[in-house]
Amino acid sequence: MVAVVAVVIVATGLGHLSLRAPGAATRLYARHFRAPRRERLFLSSLSFFFTFFLVRAITYAIRFGVGPFHNISAGGVHVHHLVWGILLLLAVGYAWLAQVGTGVGDTSAWASRVTALLYGIAAALTLDEFALWLRLKDVYWSREGRESVDAVLIFGGLLSVGVWGAPFFHALLRESVRLLRR
């Protein structure tokens, strides 16, 4: 949680506020993300975009031989990062089936936050190679590879709309229902 708050502080430019009042960022976070669903959407969105940009940076580093990064192979087969994303999506899905991290029942806020972060990471790892699983061939660096970026933008947009637009859409739905009842 502390790491997430630190990322939020830096990302939102609230760093100067936290220096004057250490609890201010935590209070702001608690006020804006009281609803567990909204917090999970926010954390998923944050980890999704962070992971996407990090993975893209690492893949560029691998391609141009910069730094300690290299492709992972098992038995001579290149293991694409979408494999790790799918495995992580399966793990998070299983946890949610078991009601771990869903906010239902006895699950803790910590489990809810961790599974939301892991979901965002897994979705980014998987969708960054969308073109690969769409075409069943490695087109990451070709023109067709752009489809992966498009998929990331579409899904990331949906996650973000859920976070930032939720109060508006709820109010719009309530108003529509009120008008229909007349």
Secondary structure, DSSP 8 states (H G I E B T S, - for coil): -HHHHHHHHHHHT-HHHHHH-TTHHHHHHHHHT-SHHHHHHHHHHHHHHHHHHHHHHHHHHHHTT-TT----EETTEE--HHHHHHHHHHHHHHHHHTTSSSSSTT--HHHHHHHHHHHHHHHHHHHTTHHHHHHTS--TTSGGGHHHHHHHHHHHHHHHHHHHSHHHHHHHHHHHHHHHH-
